[in-house]
Amino acid sequence: MTRKFTFILATIGIITASAQAASAQAQESVPNPTKADAEKVVKIISADKQKIETYCKLANLSDEINKAGSAGDKSKLEQLSKQAEDLGKSLGPEFIQLSAGLEDMDLHSKAGEEVSAELDKLDKFCGPK
C-alpha cells in the first residue's frame, strides 16, 4: 500500500465529515468510488500546483495523526484532525466524495485496486517520504 493510501485510510473519518453531513441531510449513502472517479480527482489535483502542495501536506500530516493517535494524545489528534479536515476541503468536493466512498470500499477488490492504482499517480508529485 502506498503512502497515499496510508494517509487516506488514516484520515478518512476526518476529511469526510463534510461529505457525511451532506449525505446525512440527503439521507443517501456514499457510493464506492470508481476508477473514473479517481481519474477525475487525479486530473483536478494534478492540474493545480496549489492543490498538489495541499495534497502532499495532507499526506505528510497523516504521519503526525498516526503518532498522536498511537500516543493517545487527544488534544494533538484533535488539532491535527482539524488541519486535515481543512486541507481535505480545499482539495474540493470531488476529493471529499472520493475519500468518503473509500471508507467502506474493499481496497483489495478489483475495483479497489483500480482506484488505488489511479490515485498512486498523485504520490509522484510529493517526492520521497
N, C-alpha and C positions, 0 to 999 in steps of 0.2 A: 504494500500500500504506500502510496506516495505521500510526501509532506502535505500536499493539498488535501488529500482525503483525511489525513490525521487531523488537520485543522478543521475541516468541515464537520467531522464527527465530534470533535472536542467542543465546538462552539455552536452546534446545530440548535440547541434549545435556546441559546441566547439571541442569535441573529434572526430567528424565525418568529420571535414574539409578535412582531407586527403582522406577519402573514397569518399566524394562527388567530390573532384577534380579529382580523378581517374575515378570515374563514369562519370563525365562530359566529360573527354577525350574519354572514350569509348562510350559516348552518350547512356548509359543504366541507367535505374532507379534501385535503390537498392530494392531488393525484401524483403517482410516481412520475418522475421526470423521464423524458425520452432522450435519445441521442440528439434529436433535433432541438430540444430544449437546451441541452448542454452546448450544442454548437452555437445557438443564438447567444447564450451568456458569454461564451468564449469570444465570439465576434465583438460583442458590445464592449467587454472589458479590454480586449487586446487592441481595440481601435482608439482607446483613450488613455494617454500616458498617466493622467491623474488616477484613473481607475486601476491601472496596473499597479501603481505605487500603493494605492489603498488596499488592493487585494494582497499584495506582498506584506503590508503591515499587519493585516488580519491573519495571514498565515503565520507570521512570526509571533504574533500575540498569543497564538494557541499554546506555545510552549510555556508562556507565563501562566496561562489559565490552567494548564495541566499541573504545573508546580504548585500553584495556590490551592487547587483542589486536592492534590495529594497531601499537602501540608495541613489541610483543614483550615486554612486562613480565609474565613468567610468574608471578612472586610475587603481583603485584597481581591478575592474572587468576584465580589460584587462590583468593585471598581473596574476591574478588567472586563467583566461582562458588559458593563455599560459602554466601555470603549469599543468592544467587539460589536455590540448592537449598533452603535453609531456608524462604525466603519461599514458594516453589512448594509445598512440602509443607504449609505452613499454609493454603494455599488448598483443600486437600482432595484426595482420591483421584480425584475426577471431573476436576479440573483437570489433574492429573498424567497421567491416562489420555488425556485430550483432547490435551494437549501432545505426548505420545509418539506418538499417531496422526498428528499434523500433520507429523511428521518426514519421512514418506515420501509425503505427500499432494501432489498437483498442485494448488496453490492457484489456478491459472488454469482449472481444470476447472469445470464447472457445480457440482459438489458442493463443491469448494474455495471457490468464490465465495459459495455459500450459507453455509458455515461462517464465512467471513470477515465477511460482512455481519452475521451474528448476533453475532459477537464484537466487532464495531465498536461495539456498544451499550455496552460497558464503558468505552470511551475517554471518553465524555461525563462520566463520574464523576471523571476525572483532571484536568480543566481543560486549558488550553492548555499546549503543550510549551514 
